[in-house]
């Protein structure tokens, strides 16, 4: 939805969740997880300056792809291996500090649509428009399942649902930038909405804010 709005109004789109996934992918590739899945925090902290995340427009899809140190990793960061480990990575204060600084720099010029779990509360508390989008865990798991299948990737609905529920719990209970609704955010429960319906809702809210 955020991607579609950005494309429609000519704004830059940034998927902050992809940034945390990219750090997670880096940690996996560089052996920064122990056998019990705990994170080698000090080693990761030392490596953070070497992790460069960028977005480049995909001419075929009209949407941005994620690059890790100039390597296209859009598919790699969407695997269940990454999904199962991203929340502990995202909970690390030094990771959030580094990526929030990058995100705030991206937004200095405005004209940006950014999605993520702490954008309206931490990254841009003074954003001109905030939307808190929610849906049941079952609906979100079904959507992720269909997304992975459409990409030709293996997927198990029950595993995805468990992952969604665990991520919600971890992200809403972490000390650093927990997932919560900003007081001045517009709330959209899109559990029973089609993609065109939710896109139209968001675009109408955007036009209202621009007109103010």
Backbone as JSON Lines, residues from 0, in Angstrom:
{"i":0,"aa":"X","n":[0.82,-1.2,0.0],"ca":[0.0,0.0,0.0],"c":[0.86,1.25,0.0]}
{"i":1,"aa":"X","n":[1.9,1.25,0.83],"ca":[2.81,2.39,0.87],"c":[3.55,2.56,-0.46]}
{"i":2,"aa":"X","n":[3.95,1.43,-1.04],"ca":[4.63,1.47,-2.33],"c":[3.72,2.06,-3.4]}
{"i":3,"aa":"X","n":[2.47,1.64,-3.41],"ca":[1.53,2.11,-4.43],"c":[1.23,3.6,-4.28]}
{"i":4,"aa":"X","n":[1.12,4.07,-3.04],"ca":[0.88,5.5,-2.82],"c":[2.07,6.31,-3.31]}
{"i":5,"aa":"X","n":[3.26,5.89,-2.95],"ca":[4.46,6.62,-3.37],"c":[4.54,6.7,-4.89]}
{"i":6,"aa":"X","n":[4.25,5.59,-5.55],"ca":[4.3,5.57,-7.01],"c":[3.27,6.51,-7.61]}
{"i":7,"aa":"X","n":[2.06,6.53,-7.02],"ca":[0.97,7.33,-7.55],"c":[1.23,8.83,-7.41]}
{"i":8,"aa":"X","n":[1.82,9.25,-6.29],"ca":[2.01,10.69,-6.04],"c":[3.42,11.16,-6.36]}
{"i":9,"aa":"X","n":[4.28,10.24,-6.82],"ca":[5.62,10.63,-7.22],"c":[6.58,10.86,-6.08]}
{"i":10,"aa":"X","n":[6.33,10.19,-4.95],"ca":[7.22,10.31,-3.79],"c":[8.22,9.14,-3.79]}
{"i":11,"aa":"X","n":[9.27,9.29,-2.99],"ca":[10.24,8.22,-2.8],"c":[9.68,7.25,-1.77]}
{"i":12,"aa":"X","n":[9.84,5.96,-1.99],"ca":[9.37,4.95,-1.04],"c":[10.55,4.28,-0.36]}
{"i":13,"aa":"X","n":[10.46,4.12,0.96],"ca":[11.49,3.42,1.71],"c":[10.84,2.37,2.6]}
{"i":14,"aa":"X","n":[11.25,1.13,2.42],"ca":[10.78,0.01,3.23],"c":[11.78,-0.22,4.35]}
{"i":15,"aa":"X","n":[11.5,0.31,5.55],"ca":[12.46,0.19,6.64],"c":[12.57,-1.24,7.14]}
{"i":16,"aa":"X","n":[11.49,-2.02,7.0],"ca":[11.57,-3.42,7.39],"c":[12.61,-4.16,6.57]}
{"i":17,"aa":"X","n":[12.73,-3.79,5.29],"ca":[13.72,-4.4,4.42],"c":[15.14,-4.1,4.91]}
{"i":18,"aa":"X","n":[15.31,-2.93,5.53],"ca":[16.64,-2.56,6.03],"c":[17.05,-3.48,7.17]}
{"i":19,"aa":"X","n":[16.1,-3.77,8.08],"ca":[16.41,-4.68,9.19],"c":[16.6,-6.11,8.68]}
{"i":20,"aa":"X","n":[15.86,-6.46,7.65],"ca":[16.04,-7.78,7.04],"c":[17.43,-7.88,6.38]}
{"i":21,"aa":"X","n":[17.88,-6.79,5.78],"ca":[19.19,-6.8,5.14],"c":[20.31,-6.98,6.18]}
{"i":22,"aa":"X","n":[20.17,-6.33,7.33],"ca":[21.15,-6.52,8.4],"c":[21.13,-7.97,8.88]}
{"i":23,"aa":"X","n":[19.93,-8.54,8.98],"ca":[19.79,-9.93,9.38],"c":[20.46,-10.86,8.38]}
{"i":24,"aa":"X","n":[20.25,-10.6,7.1],"ca":[20.88,-11.4,6.05],"c":[22.4,-11.3,6.16]}
{"i":25,"aa":"X","n":[22.9,-10.1,6.4],"ca":[24.35,-9.9,6.57],"c":[24.86,-10.74,7.74]}
{"i":26,"aa":"X","n":[24.12,-10.72,8.85],"ca":[24.54,-11.47,10.03],"c":[24.55,-12.98,9.74]}
{"i":27,"aa":"X","n":[23.55,-13.46,9.0],"ca":[23.5,-14.87,8.65],"c":[24.68,-15.26,7.77]}
{"i":28,"aa":"X","n":[24.95,-14.44,6.78],"ca":[26.02,-14.74,5.83],"c":[27.4,-14.69,6.47]}
{"i":29,"aa":"X","n":[27.52,-13.9,7.52],"ca":[28.84,-13.7,8.13],"c":[29.0,-14.42,9.46]}
{"i":30,"aa":"X","n":[28.14,-15.4,9.7],"ca":[28.29,-16.24,10.88],"c":[28.14,-15.51,12.19]}
{"i":31,"aa":"X","n":[27.22,-14.54,12.25],"ca":[27.05,-13.74,13.46],"c":[25.91,-14.24,14.34]}
{"i":32,"aa":"X","n":[25.4,-15.45,14.02],"ca":[24.46,-16.14,14.89],"c":[25.15,-17.37,15.46]}
{"i":33,"aa":"X","n":[24.97,-17.6,16.76],"ca":[25.48,-18.82,17.37],"c":[24.56,-19.98,17.05]}
{"i":34,"aa":"X","n":[24.98,-21.2,17.42],"ca":[24.18,-22.38,17.12],"c":[22.81,-22.33,17.78]}
{"i":35,"aa":"X","n":[22.68,-21.64,18.92],"ca":[21.39,-21.52,19.6],"c":[20.59,-20.33,19.11]}
{"i":36,"aa":"X","n":[21.04,-19.72,18.0],"ca":[20.39,-18.57,17.37],"c":[20.59,-17.26,18.11]}
{"i":37,"aa":"X","n":[21.37,-17.26,19.18],"ca":[21.71,-15.99,19.83],"c":[22.66,-15.22,18.92]}
{"i":38,"aa":"X","n":[22.7,-13.91,19.1],"ca":[23.46,-13.04,18.19],"c":[24.82,-12.67,18.79]}
{"i":39,"aa":"X","n":[25.83,-12.69,17.98],"ca":[27.15,-12.23,18.42],"c":[27.16,-10.7,18.34]}
{"i":40,"aa":"X","n":[26.6,-10.1,19.36],"ca":[26.29,-8.67,19.32],"c":[27.51,-7.79,19.13]}
{"i":41,"aa":"X","n":[28.57,-8.05,19.84],"ca":[29.75,-7.19,19.74],"c":[30.35,-7.23,18.34]}
{"i":42,"aa":"X","n":[30.36,-8.43,17.75],"ca":[30.89,-8.56,16.38],"c":[29.99,-7.83,15.38]}
{"i":43,"aa":"X","n":[28.68,-7.95,15.56],"ca":[27.76,-7.25,14.66],"c":[27.91,-5.74,14.82]}
{"i":44,"aa":"X","n":[28.06,-5.3,16.05],"ca":[28.21,-3.87,16.31],"c":[29.43,-3.31,15.59]}
{"i":45,"aa":"X","n":[30.51,-4.08,15.59],"ca":[31.74,-3.66,14.91],"c":[31.55,-3.62,13.39]}
{"i":46,"aa":"X","n":[30.67,-4.5,12.89],"ca":[30.47,-4.6,11.44],"c":[29.45,-3.59,10.89]}
{"i":47,"aa":"X","n":[28.67,-2.96,11.76],"ca":[27.62,-2.07,11.29],"c":[28.1,-1.0,10.3]}
{"i":48,"aa":"X","n":[29.28,-0.39,10.51],"ca":[29.73,0.62,9.53],"c":[29.98,0.04,8.14]}
{"i":49,"aa":"X","n":[30.13,-1.31,8.05],"ca":[30.39,-1.94,6.76],"c":[29.1,-2.35,6.04]}
{"i":50,"aa":"X","n":[27.96,-2.11,6.7],"ca":[26.68,-2.53,6.12],"c":[26.01,-1.32,5.46]}
{"i":51,"aa":"X","n":[25.98,-1.35,4.15],"ca":[25.37,-0.26,3.39],"c":[24.11,-0.75,2.7]}
{"i":52,"aa":"X","n":[22.98,-0.14,3.04],"ca":[21.69,-0.55,2.48],"c":[21.15,0.57,1.6]}
{"i":53,"aa":"X","n":[20.73,0.21,0.41],"ca":[20.2,1.21,-0.51],"c":[19.01,0.63,-1.27]}
{"i":54,"aa":"X","n":[18.29,1.5,-1.95],"ca":[17.12,1.09,-2.72],"c":[17.26,1.63,-4.14]}
{"i":55,"aa":"X","n":[16.99,0.76,-5.11],"ca":[17.06,1.18,-6.51],"c":[15.75,0.78,-7.2]}
{"i":56,"aa":"X","n":[15.26,1.66,-8.04],"ca":[13.98,1.42,-8.71],"c":[14.11,0.27,-9.7]}
{"i":57,"aa":"X","n":[13.18,-0.67,-9.61],"ca":[13.09,-1.76,-10.57],"c":[12.2,-1.3,-11.72]}
{"i":58,"aa":"X","n":[12.78,-1.16,-12.89],"ca":[12.03,-0.62,-14.02],"c":[10.86,-1.51,-14.43]}
{"i":59,"aa":"X","n":[10.98,-2.82,-14.21],"ca":[9.92,-3.75,-14.6],"c":[8.72,-3.65,-13.66]}
{"i":60,"aa":"X","n":[8.97,-3.58,-12.36],"ca":[7.88,-3.54,-11.4],"c":[7.44,-2.13,-11.04]}
{"i":61,"aa":"X","n":[8.32,-1.16,-11.31],"ca":[8.02,0.23,-10.92],"c":[8.19,0.46,-9.43]}
{"i":62,"aa":"X","n":[8.82,-0.5,-8.75],"ca":[9.0,-0.4,-7.31],"c":[10.47,-0.57,-6.96]}
{"i":63,"aa":"X","n":[10.88,-0.08,-5.8],"ca":[12.29,-0.17,-5.43],"c":[12.68,-1.56,-4.93]}
{"i":64,"aa":"X","n":[13.88,-2.0,-5.26],"ca":[14.45,-3.23,-4.74],"c":[15.52,-2.89,-3.7]}
{"i":65,"aa":"X","n":[15.75,-3.83,-2.8],"ca":[16.72,-3.62,-1.73],"c":[18.09,-4.14,-2.13]}
{"i":66,"aa":"X","n":[19.11,-3.33,-1.85],"ca":[20.49,-3.72,-2.13],"c":[21.31,-3.69,-0.85]}
{"i":67,"aa":"X","n":[22.1,-4.73,-0.65],"ca":[23.02,-4.82,0.48],"c":[24.43,-4.73,-0.06]}
{"i":68,"aa":"X","n":[25.13,-3.65,0.27],"ca":[26.47,-3.42,-0.25],"c":[26.51,-3.61,-1.77]}
{"i":69,"aa":"X","n":[25.54,-2.97,-2.43],"ca":[25.41,-2.93,-3.89],"c":[25.0,-4.27,-4.51]}
{"i":70,"aa":"X","n":[24.6,-5.25,-3.69],"ca":[24.12,-6.53,-4.21],"c":[22.6,-6.58,-4.07]}
{"i":71,"aa":"X","n":[21.91,-6.95,-5.14],"ca":[20.47,-7.09,-5.1],"c":[20.08,-8.25,-4.18]}
{"i":72,"aa":"X","n":[19.33,-7.95,-3.12],"ca":[18.97,-8.99,-2.14],"c":[17.46,-9.02,-1.88]}
{"i":73,"aa":"X","n":[16.68,-8.44,-2.76],"ca":[15.23,-8.34,-2.54],"c":[14.6,-9.71,-2.27]}
{"i":74,"aa":"X","n":[14.99,-10.73,-3.02],"ca":[14.45,-12.07,-2.8],"c":[15.04,-12.7,-1.55]}
{"i":75,"aa":"X","n":[16.34,-12.53,-1.34],"ca":[17.03,-13.19,-0.22],"c":[16.5,-12.75,1.14]}
{"i":76,"aa":"X","n":[16.08,-11.49,1.25],"ca":[15.65,-11.0,2.57],"c":[14.21,-11.39,2.89]}
{"i":77,"aa":"X","n":[13.5,-12.01,1.95],"ca":[12.09,-12.39,2.17],"c":[11.94,-13.85,2.57]}
{"i":78,"aa":"X","n":[13.04,-14.57,2.73],"ca":[12.96,-15.98,3.09],"c":[12.55,-16.15,4.55]}
{"i":79,"aa":"X","n":[12.04,-17.34,4.9],"ca":[11.67,-17.62,6.28],"c":[12.89,-17.64,7.19]}
{"i":80,"aa":"X","n":[14.05,-18.0,6.65],"ca":[15.28,-18.0,7.45],"c":[15.54,-16.6,7.99]}
{"i":81,"aa":"X","n":[15.34,-15.59,7.16],"ca":[15.51,-14.21,7.59],"c":[14.34,-13.79,8.48]}
{"i":82,"aa":"X","n":[13.13,-14.14,8.08],"ca":[11.94,-13.76,8.86],"c":[12.01,-14.25,10.3]}
{"i":83,"aa":"X","n":[12.55,-15.45,10.49],"ca":[12.62,-16.03,11.83],"c":[13.65,-15.38,12.72]}
{"i":84,"aa":"X","n":[14.54,-14.55,12.15],"ca":[15.62,-13.97,12.95],"c":[15.63,-12.44,12.95]}
{"i":85,"aa":"X","n":[14.74,-11.82,12.18],"ca":[14.82,-10.36,12.04],"c":[14.42,-9.62,13.3]}
{"i":86,"aa":"X","n":[13.43,-10.11,14.06],"ca":[12.97,-9.36,15.24],"c":[14.06,-9.22,16.3]}
{"i":87,"aa":"X","n":[14.81,-10.27,16.64],"ca":[15.92,-10.1,17.6],"c":[16.98,-9.12,17.11]}
{"i":88,"aa":"X","n":[17.24,-9.13,15.8],"ca":[18.2,-8.16,15.24],"c":[17.64,-6.75,15.38]}
{"i":89,"aa":"X","n":[16.36,-6.59,15.04],"ca":[15.73,-5.27,15.08],"c":[15.59,-4.73,16.5]}
{"i":90,"aa":"X","n":[15.66,-5.6,17.49],"ca":[15.53,-5.18,18.89],"c":[16.84,-4.64,19.46]}
{"i":91,"aa":"X","n":[17.95,-4.85,18.75],"ca":[19.24,-4.38,19.26],"c":[19.34,-2.86,19.15]}
{"i":92,"aa":"X","n":[19.56,-2.16,20.26],"ca":[19.59,-0.69,20.24],"c":[20.58,-0.11,19.24]}
{"i":93,"aa":"X","n":[21.77,-0.72,19.11],"ca":[22.78,-0.14,18.2],"c":[22.38,-0.32,16.74]}
{"i":94,"aa":"X","n":[21.63,-1.38,16.44],"ca":[21.14,-1.57,15.07],"c":[20.06,-0.53,14.77]}
{"i":95,"aa":"X","n":[19.13,-0.35,15.7],"ca":[18.06,0.63,15.5],"c":[18.64,2.04,15.39]}
{"i":96,"aa":"X","n":[19.6,2.35,16.23],"ca":[20.2,3.69,16.19],"c":[20.83,3.97,14.83]}
{"i":97,"aa":"X","n":[21.54,3.0,14.31],"ca":[22.22,3.18,13.02],"c":[21.22,3.33,11.88]}
{"i":98,"aa":"X","n":[20.18,2.48,11.87],"ca":[19.23,2.51,10.76],"c":[18.26,3.69,10.88]}
{"i":99,"aa":"X","n":[17.88,4.05,12.1],"ca":[17.02,5.23,12.26],"c":[17.73,6.48,11.76]}
{"i":100,"aa":"X","n":[19.03,6.59,12.03],"ca":[19.8,7.74,11.54],"c":[19.78,7.77,10.01]}
{"i":101,"aa":"X","n":[19.92,6.6,9.38],"ca":[19.87,6.54,7.91],"c":[18.49,6.93,7.4]}
{"i":102,"aa":"X","n":[17.45,6.44,8.08],"ca":[16.08,6.74,7.66],"c":[15.75,8.22,7.79]}
{"i":103,"aa":"X","n":[16.19,8.82,8.89],"ca":[15.93,10.25,9.09],"c":[16.66,11.09,8.05]}
{"i":104,"aa":"X","n":[17.84,10.65,7.66],"ca":[18.58,11.36,6.63],"c":[17.85,11.28,5.29]}
{"i":105,"aa":"X","n":[17.27,10.09,5.01],"ca":[16.51,9.91,3.77],"c":[15.31,10.85,3.71]}
{"i":106,"aa":"X","n":[14.73,11.16,4.87],"ca":[13.52,11.95,4.91],"c":[13.71,13.44,5.04]}
{"i":107,"aa":"X","n":[14.96,13.89,5.04],"ca":[15.23,15.31,5.24],"c":[14.58,16.19,4.18]}
{"i":108,"aa":"X","n":[14.51,15.69,2.95],"ca":[13.99,16.49,1.84],"c":[12.48,16.36,1.69]}
{"i":109,"aa":"X","n":[11.85,15.57,2.58],"ca":[10.41,15.29,2.49],"c":[10.08,14.59,1.16]}
{"i":110,"aa":"X","n":[8.79,14.6,0.78],"ca":[8.41,13.9,-0.44],"c":[8.72,12.42,-0.35]}
{"i":111,"aa":"X","n":[8.44,11.82,0.82],"ca":[8.81,10.43,1.04],"c":[7.68,9.67,1.72]}
{"i":112,"aa":"X","n":[7.51,8.43,1.34],"ca":[6.59,7.52,2.01],"c":[7.43,6.42,2.63]}
{"i":113,"aa":"X","n":[7.33,6.24,3.93],"ca":[8.17,5.28,4.62],"c":[7.3,4.36,5.47]}
{"i":114,"aa":"X","n":[7.54,3.06,5.36],"ca":[6.78,2.17,6.24],"c":[7.72,1.36,7.12]}
{"i":115,"aa":"X","n":[7.19,1.01,8.29],"ca":[7.98,0.29,9.28],"c":[7.25,0.34,10.61]}
{"i":116,"aa":"X","n":[7.77,-0.35,11.59],"ca":[7.05,-0.52,12.85],"c":[7.28,0.59,13.87]}
{"i":117,"aa":"X","n":[8.13,1.55,13.57],"ca":[8.34,2.65,14.53],"c":[8.45,4.01,13.84]}
{"i":118,"aa":"X","n":[7.94,4.11,12.61],"ca":[8.13,5.33,11.83],"c":[7.39,6.51,12.45]}
{"i":119,"aa":"X","n":[6.12,6.34,12.8],"ca":[5.35,7.46,13.34],"c":[5.65,7.81,14.77]}
{"i":120,"aa":"X","n":[6.33,6.91,15.48],"ca":[6.62,7.15,16.9],"c":[8.06,7.55,17.17]}
{"i":121,"aa":"X","n":[9.0,7.02,16.39],"ca":[10.42,7.24,16.68],"c":[11.14,7.96,15.54]}
{"i":122,"aa":"X","n":[11.01,7.43,14.32],"ca":[11.78,7.98,13.2],"c":[11.28,9.36,12.81]}
{"i":123,"aa":"X","n":[9.96,9.47,12.6],"ca":[9.38,10.76,12.22],"c":[8.17,11.07,13.1]}
{"i":124,"aa":"X","n":[8.4,11.43,14.37],"ca":[7.28,11.73,15.26],"c":[6.48,12.96,14.82]}
{"i":125,"aa":"X","n":[7.07,13.8,13.96],"ca":[6.37,14.99,13.47],"c":[5.95,14.85,12.01]}
{"i":126,"aa":"X","n":[5.81,13.64,11.56],"ca":[5.39,13.4,10.16],"c":[4.06,14.07,9.9]}
{"i":127,"aa":"X","n":[3.88,14.55,8.67],"ca":[2.64,15.25,8.31],"c":[1.45,14.31,8.2]}
{"i":128,"aa":"X","n":[1.72,13.03,8.01],"ca":[0.63,12.07,7.96],"c":[1.14,10.72,8.46]}
{"i":129,"aa":"X","n":[0.42,10.16,9.43],"ca":[0.79,8.85,9.98],"c":[-0.4,7.91,9.82]}
{"i":130,"aa":"X","n":[-0.11,6.7,9.41],"ca":[-1.17,5.69,9.27],"c":[-0.72,4.43,10.0]}
{"i":131,"aa":"X","n":[-1.54,3.96,10.92],"ca":[-1.27,2.72,11.62],"c":[-2.15,1.64,11.0]}
{"i":132,"aa":"X","n":[-1.51,0.76,10.24],"ca":[-2.25,-0.28,9.51],"c":[-2.21,-1.58,10.3]}
{"i":133,"aa":"X","n":[-3.37,-2.18,10.46],"ca":[-3.44,-3.43,11.2],"c":[-4.34,-4.43,10.5]}
{"i":134,"aa":"X","n":[-4.15,-5.69,10.82],"ca":[-4.99,-6.77,10.31],"c":[-4.71,-7.96,11.22]}
{"i":135,"aa":"X","n":[-5.59,-8.93,11.22],"ca":[-5.39,-10.09,12.08],"c":[-4.14,-10.84,11.65]}
{"i":136,"aa":"X","n":[-3.55,-11.55,12.6],"ca":[-2.34,-12.33,12.31],"c":[-2.63,-13.37,11.23]}
{"i":137,"aa":"X","n":[-3.83,-13.96,11.27],"ca":[-4.19,-14.98,10.29],"c":[-4.25,-14.4,8.88]}
{"i":138,"aa":"X","n":[-4.82,-13.21,8.75],"ca":[-4.92,-12.57,7.44],"c":[-3.53,-12.21,6.93]}
{"i":139,"aa":"X","n":[-2.68,-11.68,7.79],"ca":[-1.33,-11.3,7.36],"c":[-0.5,-12.52,6.98]}
{"i":140,"aa":"X","n":[-0.69,-13.62,7.71],"ca":[0.03,-14.86,7.39],"c":[-0.41,-15.39,6.03]}
{"i":141,"aa":"X","n":[-1.71,-15.33,5.76],"ca":[-2.24,-15.79,4.48],"c":[-1.68,-14.95,3.34]}
{"i":142,"aa":"X","n":[-1.59,-13.64,3.56],"ca":[-1.05,-12.75,2.53],"c":[0.43,-13.05,2.26]}
{"i":143,"aa":"X","n":[1.19,-13.26,3.34],"ca":[2.62,-13.57,3.17],"c":[2.79,-14.92,2.46]}
{"i":144,"aa":"X","n":[1.94,-15.88,2.81],"ca":[1.99,-17.2,2.17],"c":[1.78,-17.07,0.67]}
{"i":145,"aa":"X","n":[0.75,-16.33,0.28],"ca":[0.45,-16.16,-1.14],"c":[1.57,-15.39,-1.85]}
{"i":146,"aa":"X","n":[2.15,-14.41,-1.15],"ca":[3.24,-13.62,-1.74],"c":[4.44,-14.51,-2.05]}
{"i":147,"aa":"X","n":[4.8,-15.39,-1.11],"ca":[5.95,-16.27,-1.31],"c":[5.68,-17.29,-2.41]}
{"i":148,"aa":"X","n":[4.46,-17.85,-2.42],"ca":[4.11,-18.82,-3.46],"c":[4.16,-18.16,-4.84]}
{"i":149,"aa":"X","n":[3.68,-16.92,-4.92],"ca":[3.68,-16.19,-6.2],"c":[5.09,-15.95,-6.71]}
{"i":150,"aa":"X","n":[6.04,-15.86,-5.78],"ca":[7.44,-15.64,-6.15],"c":[8.17,-16.96,-6.42]}
{"i":151,"aa":"X","n":[7.43,-18.08,-6.33],"ca":[8.05,-19.36,-6.59],"c":[8.87,-19.89,-5.44]}
{"i":152,"aa":"X","n":[8.62,-19.38,-4.24],"ca":[9.37,-19.79,-3.06],"c":[8.55,-20.77,-2.23]}
{"i":153,"aa":"X","n":[9.23,-21.65,-1.49],"ca":[8.53,-22.59,-0.63],"c":[7.9,-21.84,0.55]}
{"i":154,"aa":"X","n":[6.72,-22.29,0.97],"ca":[6.04,-21.6,2.06],"c":[5.13,-22.58,2.81]}
{"i":155,"aa":"X","n":[5.05,-22.41,4.12],"ca":[4.19,-23.21,4.98],"c":[3.34,-22.25,5.81]}
{"i":156,"aa":"X","n":[2.02,-22.28,5.63],"ca":[1.15,-21.31,6.29],"c":[1.3,-21.33,7.8]}
{"i":157,"aa":"X","n":[1.31,-22.5,8.42],"ca":[1.4,-22.6,9.88],"c":[2.7,-22.01,10.4]}
{"i":158,"aa":"X","n":[3.78,-22.25,9.68],"ca":[5.07,-21.69,10.08],"c":[5.06,-20.17,9.96]}
{"i":159,"aa":"X","n":[4.44,-19.67,8.9],"ca":[4.36,-18.22,8.7],"c":[3.51,-17.58,9.78]}
{"i":160,"aa":"X","n":[2.38,-18.18,10.11],"ca":[1.5,-17.65,11.16],"c":[2.24,-17.58,12.49]}
{"i":161,"aa":"X","n":[2.95,-18.63,12.83],"ca":[3.72,-18.65,14.07],"c":[4.76,-17.53,14.08]}
{"i":162,"aa":"X","n":[5.4,-17.32,12.93],"ca":[6.4,-16.27,12.8],"c":[5.78,-14.88,12.97]}
{"i":163,"aa":"X","n":[4.62,-14.65,12.37],"ca":[3.93,-13.36,12.48],"c":[3.57,-13.08,13.94]}
{"i":164,"aa":"X","n":[3.04,-14.07,14.63],"ca":[2.65,-13.9,16.02],"c":[3.85,-13.64,16.92]}
{"i":165,"aa":"X","n":[4.94,-14.36,16.68],"ca":[6.15,-14.17,17.48],"c":[6.75,-12.79,17.24]}
{"i":166,"aa":"X","n":[6.78,-12.36,15.98],"ca":[7.34,-11.05,15.66],"c":[6.52,-9.93,16.3]}
{"i":167,"aa":"X","n":[5.19,-10.07,16.26],"ca":[4.34,-9.06,16.89],"c":[4.65,-8.93,18.37]}
{"i":168,"aa":"X","n":[4.8,-10.07,19.03],"ca":[5.06,-10.06,20.48],"c":[6.42,-9.43,20.78]}
{"i":169,"aa":"X","n":[7.44,-9.88,20.06],"ca":[8.8,-9.36,20.29],"c":[8.86,-7.86,20.0]}
{"i":170,"aa":"X","n":[8.28,-7.45,18.86],"ca":[8.38,-6.06,18.45],"c":[7.59,-5.12,19.35]}
{"i":171,"aa":"X","n":[6.51,-5.6,19.94],"ca":[5.7,-4.75,20.81],"c":[6.21,-4.74,22.25]}
{"i":172,"aa":"X","n":[7.11,-5.66,22.6],"ca":[7.62,-5.73,23.96],"c":[9.1,-5.34,24.09]}
{"i":173,"aa":"X","n":[9.75,-5.04,22.97],"ca":[11.17,-4.67,23.06],"c":[11.33,-3.3,23.71]}
{"i":174,"aa":"X","n":[12.49,-3.06,24.3],"ca":[12.74,-1.78,24.97],"c":[13.02,-0.67,23.97]}
{"i":175,"aa":"X","n":[13.75,-1.01,22.88],"ca":[14.13,0.01,21.9],"c":[13.05,0.13,20.84]}
{"i":176,"aa":"X","n":[12.42,1.3,20.76],"ca":[11.44,1.61,19.72],"c":[10.38,0.52,19.55]}
{"i":177,"aa":"X","n":[9.59,0.24,20.59],"ca":[8.58,-0.82,20.46],"c":[7.49,-0.46,19.46]}
{"i":178,"aa":"X","n":[6.87,-1.49,18.92],"ca":[5.75,-1.31,18.0],"c":[4.55,-0.8,18.78]}
{"i":179,"aa":"X","n":[4.06,0.37,18.43],"ca":[2.86,0.9,19.06],"c":[2.25,1.95,18.14]}
{"i":180,"aa":"X","n":[0.98,2.23,18.36],"ca":[0.26,3.21,17.54],"c":[0.54,4.61,18.06]}
{"i":181,"aa":"X","n":[0.93,5.5,17.16],"ca":[1.1,6.9,17.54],"c":[-0.26,7.51,17.87]}
{"i":182,"aa":"X","n":[-0.3,8.39,18.84],"ca":[-1.57,8.97,19.27],"c":[-2.29,9.71,18.14]}
{"i":183,"aa":"X","n":[-1.53,10.34,17.25],"ca":[-2.16,11.12,16.18],"c":[-2.22,10.37,14.85]}
{"i":184,"aa":"X","n":[-2.09,9.04,14.89],"ca":[-2.1,8.26,13.65],"c":[-3.53,7.93,13.23]}
{"i":185,"aa":"X","n":[-3.75,7.91,11.92],"ca":[-4.99,7.38,11.36],"c":[-4.9,5.86,11.43]}
{"i":186,"aa":"X","n":[-5.98,5.2,11.78],"ca":[-5.96,3.74,11.93],"c":[-6.74,3.09,10.8]}
{"i":187,"aa":"X","n":[-6.13,2.09,10.19],"ca":[-6.77,1.35,9.12],"c":[-6.65,-0.15,9.39]}
{"i":188,"aa":"X","n":[-7.78,-0.8,9.64],"ca":[-7.82,-2.26,9.73],"c":[-8.23,-2.77,8.35]}
{"i":189,"aa":"X","n":[-7.29,-3.33,7.63],"ca":[-7.57,-3.74,6.25],"c":[-7.77,-5.24,6.11]}
{"i":190,"aa":"X","n":[-8.16,-5.89,7.21],"ca":[-8.37,-7.34,7.19],"c":[-9.33,-7.78,6.09]}
{"i":191,"aa":"X","n":[-10.38,-6.99,5.89],"ca":[-11.42,-7.38,4.93],"c":[-11.5,-6.44,3.73]}
{"i":192,"aa":"X","n":[-10.39,-5.8,3.41],"ca":[-10.36,-4.88,2.27],"c":[-9.55,-5.46,1.14]}
{"i":193,"aa":"X","n":[-9.95,-5.14,-0.08],"ca":[-9.14,-5.51,-1.24],"c":[-8.01,-4.51,-1.37]}
{"i":194,"aa":"X","n":[-7.02,-4.84,-2.18],"ca":[-5.9,-3.92,-2.4],"c":[-6.38,-2.6,-3.01]}
{"i":195,"aa":"X","n":[-7.24,-2.63,-4.04],"ca":[-7.74,-1.36,-4.58],"c":[-8.49,-0.54,-3.53]}
{"i":196,"aa":"X","n":[-9.26,-1.19,-2.67],"ca":[-10.02,-0.47,-1.64],"c":[-9.1,0.22,-0.65]}
{"i":197,"aa":"X","n":[-8.07,-0.48,-0.2],"ca":[-7.18,0.15,0.77],"c":[-6.33,1.24,0.12]}
{"i":198,"aa":"X","n":[-5.96,1.05,-1.13],"ca":[-5.19,2.08,-1.83],"c":[-6.01,3.36,-2.0]}
{"i":199,"aa":"X","n":[-7.31,3.19,-2.32],"ca":[-8.19,4.34,-2.49],"c":[-8.37,5.07,-1.15]}
{"i":200,"aa":"X","n":[-8.55,4.3,-0.08],"ca":[-8.68,4.89,1.26],"c":[-7.46,5.74,1.6]}
{"i":201,"aa":"X","n":[-6.26,5.2,1.36],"ca":[-5.03,5.9,1.69],"c":[-4.85,7.14,0.83]}
{"i":202,"aa":"X","n":[-5.16,7.01,-0.47],"ca":[-5.0,8.14,-1.37],"c":[-5.94,9.29,-0.98]}
{"i":203,"aa":"X","n":[-7.16,8.96,-0.58],"ca":[-8.11,9.99,-0.15],"c":[-7.61,10.71,1.11]}
{"i":204,"aa":"X","n":[-7.06,9.95,2.05],"ca":[-6.51,10.56,3.26],"c":[-5.31,11.46,2.92]}
{"i":205,"aa":"X","n":[-4.5,11.01,1.96],"ca":[-3.36,11.81,1.52],"c":[-3.83,13.14,0.93]}
{"i":206,"aa":"X","n":[-4.84,13.1,0.07],"ca":[-5.36,14.31,-0.56],"c":[-5.92,15.28,0.49]}
{"i":207,"aa":"X","n":[-6.55,14.72,1.52],"ca":[-7.08,15.56,2.6],"c":[-5.96,16.29,3.33]}
{"i":208,"aa":"X","n":[-4.87,15.59,3.59],"ca":[-3.74,16.2,4.3],"c":[-3.04,17.25,3.43]}
{"i":209,"aa":"X","n":[-2.87,16.95,2.16],"ca":[-2.22,17.89,1.25],"c":[-3.04,19.17,1.13]}
{"i":210,"aa":"X","n":[-4.36,19.02,1.2],"ca":[-5.24,20.17,1.03],"c":[-5.29,21.06,2.28]}
{"i":211,"aa":"X","n":[-4.9,20.5,3.43],"ca":[-4.96,21.27,4.68],"c":[-3.99,22.47,4.65]}
